[in-house]
Amino acid sequence: MKRILIVDDSSFMRKRLRNTLEKAGYEVAGQAKDGHEGYTMFMDIKPDAVIMDVTMRGTDGIESASMILDSDPEAVIIFMSLVTDPDIHAKAEDLGKGFVGKNDHAGLLKLLDSNLQK
C-alpha cells in the first residue's frame, strides 16, 4: 500500500483528502498543517508521495517542496490548491509532479496512480 503525506493548513481539506485517499486504497502516513511541519514529517516517515497545498502560513508549499526536493530529488510532490496565479502555477509545475484544484479529487487520484504505478 502506497503511503501519502498530506500538507494543508485546512483541517477540513486534510479530512476530505484522507477520506478520498483511503477509499482509493492509499494509506495516509501523516498530516501536516504547514510547510515546515510537512518537511519535518517527510524526513521522518519517507512517504511515497506528498499532496501539498501552496498557500499556508509560515513555510508555504513552494518553499517546503524545495526543501524536500533538496533532501530527496526523487520525491513525488503533487500540488493541490485554489491558487490561479500563473507564476505560482509555473513554480509548482516545475517542482512537482502535477497541479490540481482542491476539488479535483479524480484528477488527484489519476496523478497519484500515474506517478506511483499502484
Secondary structure, DSSP 4 states (H G I P E B T S, - for coil): --EEEEE-S-HHHHHHHHHHHHHTT-EEEEEESSHHHHHHHHHHH--SEEEE-S--SSS-HHHHHHHHHHH-TT--EEEE-----HHHHHHHHHHSS-EE-TT-HHHHHHHHHHHH--
